[in-house]
């Protein structure tokens, strides 16, 4: 798991992400690991499942389309249940990309 985390950080830096200790600052790329199997991690570098995934419709809506019954570790609830209870009022829309 730690190797996977390191790879995502390397990708971010190779694409131009700068080291910055501020939260939610503008950046060129941000790779979030939402879950990793049934792993629960809570340390200074990584928290799994992602601590705010249950608050974000842009995460839950597509995840619900892929696997609505997936049980999120530490929440112990399926994605569909988290989506039903999300307070996020933002609009999420699917883009149809034609190649």
N, C-alpha and C positions, 0 to 999 in steps of 0.2 A: 504494500500500500504506500509506504513512504517513497519508494521508487516512482510510482505513478504520480504522486504529488510533486516530486522534484521535476519530472518530465513536464508537467503542466506549467510550472514556474519557468522552466527553461524556454518553453514556447512563448510565454508572455514576454520575457526579456528579449528574445530574438526578434519579436515583432515590434519592439520599441517601448514596452512598458517600463517606466522608471520606478525606482524604489521610492516610496513615499509612505510615511507612517499615518497620514491622515486617512480617515474612512470616507468612502463615497466620493472621492475626488475624480475629476474627469481623467479617463485613461483610454488608450487605444484598444486595449483588449483586457478582458477579465474572465478567466476561466474558473468557474465555481464547480467544485465536486459536490454533488447533491447527496449521494449515498454511494456506498461501496459494499455491495452484498448486505450482510446484516451487521456490519462493523459499526461500532460506536467509539468515537475518538473525541477527546476534549482536552486539547493542549494549546499552547501559545501559537503554534503554527497552523493547526488544522482542527476543525470541529465537524464531526460527521455524526448524524446527518447534518446538512447545512442548517444552521440555527434559525434561518428566516424563510426556509422554503415553504412553510405552511402559510406564510403571509402574502405570497406572490402568485397572482393569477397567471402571469406570463410563464411561470414554471408549472403550475398545477394543471392548466388547461391542456397543453400538449401531452403532458405526462399521463393525464387521465385518458386521452385518446389512445395512447400506446399501451397502458396497463393500469386500468382503474382499480384493480384489486390488489396492487402491490402494497404490502404493509411496510410503512416507513418505520425503521427501527427508532427507538426512543419515543416516538409518538404513539407507536403501537396501534396505528389506524391506517386504513387504506387511503390511497390518493383520493379516491372519490369522496370519502368522508371529509378530508381536509378541504377539498374544493367546495363542498356544500357549505362549509363553515367559514370560508375565507372572508375577511372584511374588506379586502382590496376592491375598490370601486373603479379601478382603471379599466379601459377598454382594451381587449386583446383581439387581434384579428389575424387570420391566417393569410399569408402571402402566397399567391400562386406564381411560382417562377417557372417560366418556360425556357428551356435550354435549346 
